[in-house]
Structures are given as C-alpha cells and as structure tokens.
Amino acid sequence: MTFVPEIIFSNNDVVVVNKPYGILVHEDWHSGVEGTLVEWFLENYPEAKGVGEEALKPDGTPLERSGIVHRLDRETSGVMILARNKEAHAFIKSQFHDRQAKKEYRAFVYGQIHDKWGTINRPIGRNSKDFKKRSAEKGAKGVLREAITHFERIGFGEYKGEPFSYLKLLPQTGRTHQLRVHLRAIDRPIIGDPLYAEKRIAASNNLDLNRLALHAHVLEIILPHGQTERFIAPLPLEFEQAAERIAD
C-alpha cells in the first residue's frame, strides 16, 4: 500500500478517515487500480469484506466496494466514513439517502462571487458531448435530477492580478460531481478542475495550486449507537496558503 490515510475516528462500527487528494475510493468500472481507499480499508479491517452493496464491472467481475457508504472524487480530499459491518452500513447509508447527513466542503473558484450567501438550485443531467461529465446547464440530457447547493463566501481577492473566491459549500443533495457541476454552471468553476475548468486552467495562475481546490471539511452524522458526531478533516496546508494569497 502506497499511502496511509489519517484516521479521524474509529469504533466497532465505522472508520472515519481524511482521504488524500489523488486517491481513488475504489477501483473504477473499467480496470483494477492499485492503491485505492478500499484496498487500504480491507488490509486493516478484513472483517468488512463484503459489507455494502454489490456491483459488477462491465465484464461481469465483482467491483470491490466493501465498506463504502458514500464517495469522493479522486481529485477531492477530505472526510469519509466507511462501515465495518452490514448493520452500520445500512444505518449510515439511510442518512445519506434521506439527506440527514450534513456535509461541508471548502473550495476556491475562479472569479469573484458577489453574494455573501446563496443557493444554486439546478437539476443535473448528463453532458450532451462528453459521457464523463454531468451538466446543470441548458442542453443537459437524460434524467434531470434535483440538485441543491448552498454556499457562503468566506473571502475573495486578487492574486497576480486575477480574481478568486473562497467558498464554504453545503450540498443539500448528493449528485455525482454536484459541486463541480453547479459552480461550472454559474461560470465560477473550481480551480484546477480537469473536467469542468479545462480552459480556465491553461489561462490562469490557478492561485499557485496544483490540484482540484475542493476539500470535504466536515461530516456530521448519527452513529449506530445513537450519538450525533461531527468529524473534521483539517484543511490542507495548500488551502491555508491560498487563502492567505487572496487576503493580502
């Protein structure tokens, strides 16, 4: 195993970790990928093998997703909870499904967000030109699913003559790529986003960040024993440095 995530919390039911940037949660649909979060999880908590929902790759072989209740994109860092047994998986999964789990992200975006607070309420479908992408803009195809993101502007400023904003993001729903798609839809894509800001990356100084500027900072959830817990994945050092650059 090439990485060891920071363990934020663990008990007999769950493990909460700070997933590093660049690490896949589980292997993808098309091929096996070494060094996933699930691989690390099963090496350290082998009793969780088979916990969760079964899935198959296109070739019919099993897709290893043991312990997975929710997921983060490869390029997103931050707090994730994994289930060690079937009862805990069902208990936690229902909270994500029923929108009871409270999630807070931090992100840096291109351009200035003028409103201190706001809500992006745009249904998400598939991008009509690229199957890898989702879209919350005109022309999105397929089933359009409700998607709601609340935001708070933490700060904004210029760096090397270019405007940027620092946001707290509170997704009310949990669609694939939701935060990335919603911010792209209002023309404020997340810095370093290879899917939704590809043209901006080439033309920008990118706040001197060399990654997608999205971090899952807080997860508040009820654990199987009935206690509400609030788990925090500390902000990456590069986020703190970026915030200082636009505060000057």
VENURSUL-V968961 format. One record per pair of residues at least 24 apart in sequence whose C-alpha atoms are under 7 Angstrom apart, sorted by the first residue. I is the first residue (numbers start at 0). GAP is how many residues later the second one is. Records with the same first field share a line. If there is no record, write none. Layout:
BEGIN
I: GAP, GAP
END
This chain:
BEGIN
0: 34, 39
1: 33
11: 72
12: 70, 71, 72, 75
13: 67, 68, 69, 70
14: 66, 67, 68
15: 63, 64, 65, 66
16: 62, 63, 64
17: 60, 61, 62, 215
18: 58, 59, 60, 61
19: 57, 58
20: 53, 54, 55, 56
21: 52, 53
22: 51
23: 50
24: 46, 47, 49
25: 38, 39
26: 37
28: 28, 29
29: 27, 28
37: 27, 28
46: 37
47: 36, 37
50: 33, 34, 35
51: 34, 37
68: 24
74: 137
75: 136, 138, 139
76: 137, 138, 139
77: 137, 138, 139, 155
78: 137, 138, 139, 140, 153, 154
87: 136
90: 133
98: 73, 74
100: 119, 120
101: 117, 118, 119
102: 67, 68, 115, 116, 117
103: 64, 65, 66, 112, 113, 114, 115
104: 63, 64, 65, 109, 110, 111, 112, 113
105: 61, 62, 63, 108, 109, 110, 111
106: 59, 60, 61, 83, 106, 107, 108
107: 56, 57, 58, 59, 82, 83, 105
108: 55, 56, 57, 79, 80, 81, 82
109: 53, 54, 55, 78, 79, 80, 81
110: 52, 53, 54, 77
111: 44, 51, 52, 53
112: 52
115: 36, 37
116: 34, 35, 36
117: 32, 33, 34
118: 30, 31, 32
119: 28, 29, 30, 62
120: 26, 27, 28
121: 24, 25, 26
122: 24
132: 62
133: 43, 47
134: 46
135: 45, 46, 49
136: 48
146: 26, 28
147: 24, 25
155: 90
156: 89, 90
157: 88
158: 48, 86, 87
206: 35
END
